[in-house]
Structures are given as structure tokens and as C-alpha cells.
Amino acid sequence: MSSGNRAVVFHNPRDMRVDNLEFPKLEMPNKAKAPHGVILKLVATNICGSDLHIYRGSFPVPEGMVMGHEMTGEVVEVGSDVEFIKVGDIVSVPFNVACGRCRNCKARRTDVCETVNPEVDCGAYGFNLGNWQGGQAEYMFVPYADFNLLAFPDKDQAMEKMRDLALLSDILPTAFHGLMEAGAKPGSTVYIAGAGPVGRCGAAAARLLGASCIIVGDYHQDRLDLVKRNGCETIDLNQDIPLQDQIESILGEREVDCAVDYVGSEAHGIGNEADDLQPAAAINQVMDATRAGGATGIIGVYGPDPLASTKAEQEGVFPLDFGKNWIKSPRISGGQAPIMHYHRELMMAILWDRMPYLSDMLNTKIISLDEVPAAYDEFDQGSPEKYIIDPHGLVPA
């Protein structure tokens, strides 16, 4: 087994490097022994849109943190207390770090585990939430393995479908969660704010759910083209036309049944304000687009942003059009997704080919660890690709 571990490390905003680190140990961030954990050899570990918040400096993290929270790997070492996960298993790692023992975990609310972060009820890899190191690396440690890991039933089948299964650690269940919070169901009309990878997963998930008219809004035409050729309607937000007018030109109605914000606090305005950073723009868009009695899901990342233009927004306080929309009796739900609530069912949908359009809609691109710093820059510039890192050259072409 390797004695080292090459990993993508945050040094400063827009400065990601591949460093040589020590091989991970079966121990917690506080150095306590972790016989309940495993060591993974990473098979696929992705770059997520949330990582761009860190890359740009909007979400502060300590220098030296290993990046990444979308991991799929092969188990190469198990702790003495691990009973069900075996060496050789190919597993998906939910980005939520969860103990499986607290009140919230027992309620399947792994997004707000009470024990894995001493500062707040939420833990995540590679995101400065509990000091959990990320998985854009050759190897990584995962705690509470029997609870956290989703083992794929057949290793050969898993490797064959790895481009799709690699999405189960975060963006596909996250996208699905946004739709569930917004009440999407067969026949629903849906507006999706953002055609980045998680927004495109939202479009794919809406198709899986049987939604009728699926409308996706974004500023990048090449991203919109990916969803357009897979059965969705699109809105170019560069056009200086009110959002409801654009929805009406497609649907014949000015509002949809449900809408989801997949953008977060790095959103921009519409039309002649498209170049202006407006941290609350996506939330206000989805509230504006949702019919009376409908619901919205807020999946984009929000929080204090040191790069915001106002002191309030730097502290995480955003101007919402709530008063204007209150009369519609809105239901608004936000926060991280509890990945374990959905990942097994979505795995089965992939294994049984119920989402054959997923890879095309996501436009996945396999890259090596050494290509990651350049890929961050390309993604930051609006690339339409979903980058999947293959540290060991294991993913089939």
C-alpha cells in the first residue's frame, strides 16, 4: 500500500496545488482513534460548484485544507469496529459527515448531524465544517463507515457506470432534494435557476420524476444547450426581459408549480444587470417564478461572504422580496441536502438505466489530479463540463 497521498490542497483563493501528504490514518480530526472508519482509494472525486465558492474566496477555509466532497472509492483498509463494509467494496461517500447515532441522524437528517462538528450541527468534507479533510486525493479517511457509506452491489457494473454513479455523493441527491422540497411530482411545471452541474442534475431529476415543462435559466448558452437537447426548455438570462414574461412565452402561464435555486449567493441580475453580482437574485427569481400555493427549494450555498459588496451581505444578510411574495403563501426550504435520504434509490435508478440522459446532460469529463488546478480555472470561467477526477486511472474511457 502507498506510504503517501497526493491531494489537491487550498493555499489561497485561486491557488489550488497538488501536494504530497501523509497517507491517511484511522483517526478523527481531533486525533482520536476511529476503529469505526475506513481508508478509501479514490476511484472518482469530483469538482463541485460549491468548491468554486472556496476557490474564489467567498467561503473562507484554512490554508492547507484538502479540497473536495464528492467522492467514490474502493475500500482498502477497515477499522476493527466495521462490520458490514468490506475491503474491495466500491462505495459512494455522502458529502455530509454523520455519526449515525445522534437525534438528527436517527431521523435521517444527516445534513445536520449534532456530533461531528463542535461549532455547528453540520459536518462536511473539504468545506471547513468540522475540520474534515476532503477527497480530491489518492486516498482518504471516512468515519462511521457502516452508517455513512453506500456500497454498490456489483463492482464490475459500478466501474462501468462510474460516470453516473460518481454523482451520488452530492449533486444528484442534492438536486433531487431541491425538487422534493419544492413539491415536484409527475406533471409538475418546474423552473430551475442555474444550468451548472447541479442545476443540470436538477433537470435530469425532474425528468425522472415525470415533470412536464422543465424550464432552466442561465447566462451560458453552451450549458443551456446541454439541457435543451435533453428535453428541457431554456431561458437566456442575458436577455433584458422580465423572468415571468419569459416563462409565459414558453408555458403560456407566468408562473410554475415549483422552482429551485441551484445558484447561491454568487448570483447575478437579469438582462442589463447580468454582469452585476446580486447575492439574493436567484432566491428572488424562484420566489417570483412560483405560483401562489407553490413551493421553492433553496439549494445554492448561502452564508457570510467576505467578497460581497455590502456589509450586510458580507455578514450573510440578504435583501429578499418576501413582502412582495408573501401574499402567495410561499413555502421556502433551504440548506444542505441529507444525501443518505436519497442516494440508494437514485443508485438503483442509474443501475437500471432509468436516467440514460444523465451523462450527456452533465457533460462529464475525466481528468487526472495534475489537471485539477487548471480545471478549477476553466470551471470558474463558466465551462459547461462536469469534472470528475480519476486519481489512479481506473475509470473506463
PLY file of the C-alpha trace (Angstrom):
ply
format ascii 1.0
element vertex 397
property float x
property float y
property float z
element edge 396
property int vertex1
property int vertex2
end_header
0.00 0.00 0.00
1.17 3.54 -0.73
3.05 5.41 2.00
1.99 8.83 0.68
-1.06 10.64 -0.62
-1.18 13.21 -3.40
-4.02 15.66 -2.87
-5.47 18.96 -4.10
-4.75 21.50 -1.37
-6.12 25.03 -0.84
-3.32 27.57 -0.38
-5.11 30.84 -1.20
-8.09 31.93 -3.29
-7.45 30.87 -6.91
-4.38 28.94 -5.76
-5.02 25.18 -5.68
-1.99 22.89 -5.72
-1.36 19.15 -5.86
0.75 18.44 -2.76
2.34 15.30 -1.35
0.82 14.46 2.04
0.99 11.61 4.52
-1.14 8.51 3.96
-4.40 8.93 5.95
-4.88 7.21 9.31
-7.92 5.76 11.04
-8.33 8.78 13.28
-10.71 11.67 13.78
-9.79 15.35 13.22
-9.03 15.62 16.96
-6.61 12.64 16.58
-8.90 10.24 18.49
-8.73 6.65 17.24
-11.51 5.72 14.79
-12.00 1.95 14.67
-15.39 2.65 13.05
-13.70 4.17 9.97
-12.14 3.04 6.69
-9.47 4.20 4.26
-10.54 4.60 0.64
-8.57 4.52 -2.56
-10.38 7.19 -4.56
-11.83 5.99 -7.85
-13.67 9.20 -8.77
-13.63 12.52 -6.92
-15.34 15.49 -8.49
-15.05 19.26 -8.61
-18.33 20.74 -7.38
-19.81 24.17 -7.97
-19.64 24.64 -4.19
-15.86 24.26 -4.43
-15.84 27.43 -6.53
-17.06 29.41 -3.51
-13.84 28.33 -1.79
-11.73 28.85 -4.91
-13.00 32.43 -5.31
-12.63 33.28 -1.63
-16.35 33.60 -0.87
-16.27 30.72 1.63
-13.16 31.02 3.83
-11.22 27.85 4.65
-7.82 27.35 6.28
-4.69 27.15 4.18
-3.61 23.54 3.77
-7.13 22.04 3.70
-7.60 19.17 1.26
-10.37 20.07 -1.18
-13.33 18.02 -2.34
-16.55 16.48 -1.04
-17.84 14.34 -3.95
-16.07 11.00 -3.55
-16.41 7.43 -4.75
-13.76 4.92 -3.75
-12.56 1.40 -3.14
-12.16 0.29 0.47
-8.53 -0.66 1.16
-8.49 -0.67 4.99
-11.21 -1.15 7.60
-11.26 -0.41 11.32
-11.84 -3.13 13.89
-15.41 -1.97 14.58
-16.53 -2.01 10.93
-18.90 -4.94 10.37
-20.64 -4.57 7.01
-18.27 -2.65 4.73
-15.50 -4.89 3.36
-12.09 -4.39 1.77
-12.64 -4.28 -2.00
-16.12 -2.71 -1.85
-16.76 0.18 -4.25
-18.64 2.82 -2.27
-20.19 6.26 -2.58
-19.35 8.77 0.16
-22.13 11.22 1.10
-20.60 14.67 1.48
-22.40 15.01 4.83
-20.20 13.67 7.63
-22.62 11.99 10.02
-22.31 9.85 13.16
-25.49 7.78 12.72
-26.11 7.97 16.46
-27.48 11.41 17.30
-31.12 12.50 17.23
-30.87 14.10 13.79
-29.04 11.18 12.18
-31.63 8.76 13.53
-34.27 10.93 11.84
-32.31 10.68 8.51
-31.29 14.34 8.83
-27.62 13.68 8.19
-27.24 17.23 6.89
-27.44 18.47 10.49
-25.57 15.80 12.47
-25.12 17.03 16.03
-21.74 15.47 16.87
-19.22 15.68 14.01
-18.58 19.41 14.25
-18.07 21.09 17.64
-19.06 24.51 16.29
-22.36 23.86 14.47
-24.71 20.96 13.77
-23.30 20.20 10.32
-20.23 18.40 9.04
-18.83 18.14 5.52
-15.60 17.04 3.90
-13.34 19.70 2.41
-15.55 22.60 3.48
-14.23 23.87 6.83
-17.18 22.26 8.63
-15.62 20.22 11.39
-12.05 20.13 10.04
-12.79 17.10 7.86
-10.23 16.81 5.08
-11.61 16.47 1.56
-11.27 13.76 -1.03
-9.70 15.33 -4.11
-6.83 12.98 -3.42
-5.49 9.50 -3.95
-6.70 8.25 -0.55
-8.95 9.46 2.26
-10.36 8.53 5.67
-14.12 8.12 6.20
-15.57 7.75 9.74
-18.62 5.73 10.86
-18.26 3.69 7.70
-21.09 1.22 8.23
-23.51 4.13 8.51
-22.06 6.59 6.01
-21.05 4.52 3.00
-23.26 3.25 0.19
-21.75 0.06 -1.23
-22.54 -0.73 -4.87
-23.90 -4.27 -5.35
-21.58 -5.28 -8.19
-18.02 -3.99 -8.62
-17.78 -4.50 -12.40
-21.16 -2.87 -13.01
-20.18 0.03 -10.74
-16.99 0.68 -12.67
-18.87 0.52 -15.98
-21.37 3.16 -14.79
-18.89 5.24 -12.77
-19.51 8.50 -14.68
-23.09 8.47 -13.40
-22.57 6.80 -10.02
-19.90 9.38 -9.16
-22.74 11.94 -8.98
-24.36 10.18 -5.99
-22.03 11.67 -3.38
-23.59 15.11 -3.72
-25.03 16.81 -6.76
-27.64 14.28 -7.91
-29.22 13.72 -4.46
-28.81 17.44 -3.73
-30.64 18.31 -6.93
-33.34 15.76 -6.17
-33.71 17.16 -2.64
-34.35 20.62 -4.04
-37.19 19.26 -6.14
-38.64 17.33 -3.19
-38.60 20.48 -1.07
-40.36 22.32 -3.89
-43.04 19.62 -4.16
-42.20 18.41 -7.68
-44.19 15.41 -8.90
-45.44 13.87 -12.15
-46.90 16.60 -14.34
-45.38 19.50 -12.39
-44.12 22.57 -14.19
-40.65 23.45 -12.89
-38.28 26.41 -13.08
-34.61 25.70 -12.40
-32.34 28.66 -11.65
-28.85 27.79 -12.86
-27.56 25.38 -15.50
-24.33 24.50 -13.74
-23.75 20.82 -12.95
-26.16 20.70 -10.00
-28.83 22.59 -11.97
-28.41 20.14 -14.84
-28.76 17.30 -12.33
-31.96 19.05 -11.23
-33.23 18.97 -14.79
-32.36 15.27 -15.04
-34.05 14.56 -11.72
-37.17 16.48 -12.81
-37.34 14.23 -15.87
-37.02 11.16 -13.65
-39.91 12.45 -11.52
-42.11 12.92 -14.59
-42.30 16.72 -14.52
-44.00 18.19 -17.59
-42.49 21.54 -18.59
-38.94 21.90 -17.21
-37.52 25.40 -17.71
-33.85 26.14 -16.99
-32.44 29.68 -16.75
-28.75 30.56 -17.11
-26.31 33.02 -18.73
-24.15 30.45 -20.56
-25.61 29.22 -23.85
-23.41 26.12 -24.00
-24.80 25.00 -20.65
-28.35 25.69 -21.77
-27.73 23.67 -24.93
-26.99 20.58 -22.81
-30.42 20.65 -21.18
-32.21 21.78 -24.34
-31.12 18.68 -26.26
-32.35 16.56 -23.36
-35.95 17.73 -23.38
-35.92 20.94 -21.36
-36.95 24.49 -22.20
-34.39 27.24 -21.65
-34.22 30.92 -20.74
-31.19 33.07 -21.56
-30.95 35.37 -18.54
-28.80 37.80 -20.52
-31.99 38.94 -22.24
-33.43 42.15 -20.83
-36.88 40.60 -20.41
-38.63 40.04 -17.05
-38.46 36.41 -15.93
-42.24 35.96 -15.72
-42.59 37.24 -19.31
-40.05 34.68 -20.49
-41.79 31.88 -18.60
-45.13 32.93 -20.13
-43.66 32.81 -23.64
-42.81 29.13 -23.05
-45.57 27.87 -20.79
-48.48 30.16 -21.55
-48.59 30.99 -17.84
-46.44 33.44 -15.90
-45.55 31.12 -13.02
-44.63 27.48 -12.47
-45.76 24.95 -9.87
-42.35 24.78 -8.23
-38.92 26.33 -8.59
-35.43 25.62 -7.26
-32.43 27.91 -6.76
-29.30 25.95 -7.66
-27.06 29.05 -7.78
-26.49 30.55 -4.34
-25.04 33.87 -3.24
-22.87 34.33 -6.35
-25.93 35.01 -8.49
-26.27 37.91 -10.94
-29.10 40.07 -12.22
-31.14 39.62 -15.38
-30.67 41.42 -18.70
-28.74 44.67 -18.44
-27.85 43.70 -14.85
-26.46 40.30 -15.85
-22.90 41.36 -15.07
-23.78 42.65 -11.61
-23.26 40.37 -8.61
-26.58 40.25 -6.74
-26.34 37.65 -3.94
-30.12 37.39 -3.47
-31.00 37.36 -7.18
-31.57 33.62 -7.55
-33.74 33.36 -4.42
-35.84 36.28 -5.59
-36.13 34.76 -9.07
-37.51 31.47 -7.80
-39.94 33.18 -5.45
-41.09 35.39 -8.32
-41.46 32.40 -10.65
-43.52 30.21 -8.28
-47.30 30.32 -8.36
-49.45 31.07 -5.32
-49.52 27.99 -3.12
-46.40 26.58 -4.74
-43.03 26.00 -3.15
-39.37 26.72 -3.69
-36.18 24.86 -2.81
-33.03 26.84 -1.97
-30.09 24.56 -2.74
-27.45 27.17 -3.65
-24.90 27.93 -0.92
-25.57 31.00 1.26
-23.68 32.41 4.19
-21.32 35.22 5.18
-19.38 36.27 2.07
-16.27 38.43 2.53
-16.35 39.37 -1.16
-19.90 40.78 -1.10
-20.38 44.47 -1.86
-22.32 45.43 1.29
-21.60 44.90 4.97
-24.93 43.13 5.46
-24.22 40.64 2.66
-20.69 40.11 3.99
-22.39 39.03 7.23
-24.84 36.77 5.38
-27.88 39.07 5.46
-29.60 39.32 2.07
-32.44 41.52 0.74
-35.31 39.17 -0.12
-38.51 40.09 -1.94
-40.51 38.33 0.76
-43.06 41.09 1.27
-43.93 41.11 -2.42
-44.36 37.33 -2.43
-45.94 36.84 0.99
-49.46 37.08 -0.47
-48.74 33.91 -2.49
-48.42 31.88 0.76
-44.95 30.73 -0.22
-43.21 27.68 1.17
-39.43 28.09 1.13
-36.98 25.43 2.24
-33.19 25.66 2.15
-29.99 24.13 3.44
-27.75 21.22 2.62
-29.29 18.01 1.37
-29.37 14.86 3.53
-27.68 12.71 0.87
-28.48 9.40 2.56
-32.17 10.19 2.29
-32.00 9.67 -1.48
-28.74 8.06 -2.64
-29.74 4.40 -2.61
-32.90 4.98 -4.65
-31.01 7.14 -7.15
-28.30 4.47 -7.38
-30.95 1.93 -8.35
-32.35 4.30 -10.97
-28.88 4.56 -12.52
-28.14 0.84 -12.34
-31.44 0.04 -14.07
-30.89 2.68 -16.78
-33.78 4.92 -15.78
-31.62 8.01 -16.40
-29.84 7.26 -19.70
-29.53 11.00 -20.45
-27.61 11.82 -17.24
-24.02 11.73 -18.52
-24.90 13.70 -21.63
-26.74 16.36 -19.68
-23.87 16.63 -17.19
-21.18 16.57 -19.92
-18.74 14.73 -17.65
-15.01 14.99 -18.32
-12.47 12.67 -16.71
-9.23 14.39 -15.61
-6.12 13.47 -13.64
-5.04 15.00 -10.33
-2.38 17.04 -12.11
-5.05 18.63 -14.32
-7.16 19.83 -11.38
-5.69 23.35 -10.83
-6.34 24.22 -14.49
-9.81 22.65 -14.32
-10.73 24.93 -11.40
-9.87 27.93 -13.54
-11.86 26.60 -16.52
-14.87 25.85 -14.30
-14.63 29.32 -12.77
-14.83 30.81 -16.28
-18.15 29.01 -16.91
-17.07 25.73 -18.54
-20.07 23.50 -19.39
-18.22 20.37 -18.25
-18.54 18.40 -15.02
-15.01 17.48 -13.95
-14.51 14.00 -12.49
-11.01 13.42 -11.14
-9.60 9.92 -11.65
-6.53 9.83 -9.36
-5.45 6.28 -10.26
-6.57 5.97 -13.90
-9.34 3.50 -13.05
-12.44 4.94 -14.74
-13.20 3.32 -18.11
-12.97 5.62 -21.13
0 1
1 2
2 3
3 4
4 5
5 6
6 7
7 8
8 9
9 10
10 11
11 12
12 13
13 14
14 15
15 16
16 17
17 18
18 19
19 20
20 21
21 22
22 23
23 24
24 25
25 26
26 27
27 28
28 29
29 30
30 31
31 32
32 33
33 34
34 35
35 36
36 37
37 38
38 39
39 40
40 41
41 42
42 43
43 44
44 45
45 46
46 47
47 48
48 49
49 50
50 51
51 52
52 53
53 54
54 55
55 56
56 57
57 58
58 59
59 60
60 61
61 62
62 63
63 64
64 65
65 66
66 67
67 68
68 69
69 70
70 71
71 72
72 73
73 74
74 75
75 76
76 77
77 78
78 79
79 80
80 81
81 82
82 83
83 84
84 85
85 86
86 87
87 88
88 89
89 90
90 91
91 92
92 93
93 94
94 95
95 96
96 97
97 98
98 99
99 100
100 101
101 102
102 103
103 104
104 105
105 106
106 107
107 108
108 109
109 110
110 111
111 112
112 113
113 114
114 115
115 116
116 117
117 118
118 119
119 120
120 121
121 122
122 123
123 124
124 125
125 126
126 127
127 128
128 129
129 130
130 131
131 132
132 133
133 134
134 135
135 136
136 137
137 138
138 139
139 140
140 141
141 142
142 143
143 144
144 145
145 146
146 147
147 148
148 149
149 150
150 151
151 152
152 153
153 154
154 155
155 156
156 157
157 158
158 159
159 160
160 161
161 162
162 163
163 164
164 165
165 166
166 167
167 168
168 169
169 170
170 171
171 172
172 173
173 174
174 175
175 176
176 177
177 178
178 179
179 180
180 181
181 182
182 183
183 184
184 185
185 186
186 187
187 188
188 189
189 190
190 191
191 192
192 193
193 194
194 195
195 196
196 197
197 198
198 199
199 200
200 201
201 202
202 203
203 204
204 205
205 206
206 207
207 208
208 209
209 210
210 211
211 212
212 213
213 214
214 215
215 216
216 217
217 218
218 219
219 220
220 221
221 222
222 223
223 224
224 225
225 226
226 227
227 228
228 229
229 230
230 231
231 232
232 233
233 234
234 235
235 236
236 237
237 238
238 239
239 240
240 241
241 242
242 243
243 244
244 245
245 246
246 247
247 248
248 249
249 250
250 251
251 252
252 253
253 254
254 255
255 256
256 257
257 258
258 259
259 260
260 261
261 262
262 263
263 264
264 265
265 266
266 267
267 268
268 269
269 270
270 271
271 272
272 273
273 274
274 275
275 276
276 277
277 278
278 279
279 280
280 281
281 282
282 283
283 284
284 285
285 286
286 287
287 288
288 289
289 290
290 291
291 292
292 293
293 294
294 295
295 296
296 297
297 298
298 299
299 300
300 301
301 302
302 303
303 304
304 305
305 306
306 307
307 308
308 309
309 310
310 311
311 312
312 313
313 314
314 315
315 316
316 317
317 318
318 319
319 320
320 321
321 322
322 323
323 324
324 325
325 326
326 327
327 328
328 329
329 330
330 331
331 332
332 333
333 334
334 335
335 336
336 337
337 338
338 339
339 340
340 341
341 342
342 343
343 344
344 345
345 346
346 347
347 348
348 349
349 350
350 351
351 352
352 353
353 354
354 355
355 356
356 357
357 358
358 359
359 360
360 361
361 362
362 363
363 364
364 365
365 366
366 367
367 368
368 369
369 370
370 371
371 372
372 373
373 374
374 375
375 376
376 377
377 378
378 379
379 380
380 381
381 382
382 383
383 384
384 385
385 386
386 387
387 388
388 389
389 390
390 391
391 392
392 393
393 394
394 395
395 396
